[in-house]
Amino acid sequence: MSKNKYLVLLPGIILAFVLYTLSQGFNNIIGTELLGYEKSPISTAMIAILLGMFFGNVFKIRESFIRGLDFTQKNILKLGIICLGIQLKPFEFLEFGAIAIPLIVICIVSVLVVIKLLINKLKIPRNMAYLISIGSTVCGTTAIMATAPVIGAKKNEISYAIANITLFGILSMLIYPYFANFYFNGEPLLIGLFLGTSIHETAQVAAAGLIYDQQFNSPETLNVATVTKLIRNTFLIIMIPLFAYLYNRGQSREKKYSIINIFPYFVVGFVAMIIVRNVGDQMFITNNSEIWLSTVDSIKSLSKIFLTMAMAAIGMSTNLRDIKNMGYKPFVVGFVGMATVGIVCLGTIELYLYLFN
């Protein structure tokens, strides 16, 4: 990308940062000044999403901002997730990674079966059913966009599927942190597993984890949710070829797809940041520990700034009119998908607790 193309991104990135700053300001005014708390009980990320949705739907966004906002919600989001890796202490992620994988597999299989049965009843287009299925089970919009060319989905089918996933992802993102805190009695590991498995988008999981961290002061929950979601994202490598096979089965032509193109490379950056934290703790914890701990805190703060900017950008790109025009049948499928993955996740966690506790 040339220098001029980078400059084109600046207005949208700056707008996202301004919305982050406004969100932080509203958070301080409402939480500390009006409600009198020492630390605001309201999530900055939630305010950023709501502000973004308000401005994005009330005002027409100029073309000069759109490219930067798209860059923010895709690339700055990934940078924020990479920076989150600094929060994980040595081998901490291995403790819940082994639990997360079977949980994810069970949820994916369950949702695919339920949606398959449902679409036979509702008679919605086959392509849209595939897109909603993979969006609900793996990683939301990213999975939809990766699957669409493999199955030859039309533009309106892609738009409907994305709007569907966006709607239910936002609902679960705003509701699940509070529900999970009540249901799991504030247990960080279980709440993180639930959030990371049951919410569609990587951005939405990061936002839900951030909301929970800011509401209930639990960075561990944010860590578990993020790692669980990143593990879930890697299932694209299995699901895209599977969907390609199922869709093209019995057809003379097969569409080409590339594992290289769909692999979520920011996962590598996240793991690299975990390694940096592990090595840094060993090298600097006795010598220069203050400088190292200050560096860790700075990267943690940057991760939350980047994620909140991405939440604002996502809010601004959420068109409520598109969601309204979807029609009820895809809405029913999306709701059942969200409910199924949530219920199966709860049931699987309960089974795990029964067997191993």
BELFENWO-V77123 format. One record per helix or strand of 2 or more residues. SS is the DSSP state (alpha for helix, beta for strand). FROM is the first residue (numbers start at 0). TO is the last residue. If there is no record, write none. Layout:
ss: {SS & SS}
from: {FROM & FROM}
to: {TO & TO}
This chain:
ss: {alpha & alpha & alpha & alpha & alpha & alpha & alpha & alpha & alpha & alpha & alpha & alpha & alpha & alpha & alpha}
from: {2 & 43 & 62 & 91 & 125 & 154 & 187 & 201 & 218 & 235 & 258 & 265 & 288 & 319 & 327}
to: {33 & 57 & 86 & 121 & 150 & 182 & 197 & 215 & 232 & 247 & 261 & 283 & 315 & 323 & 355}
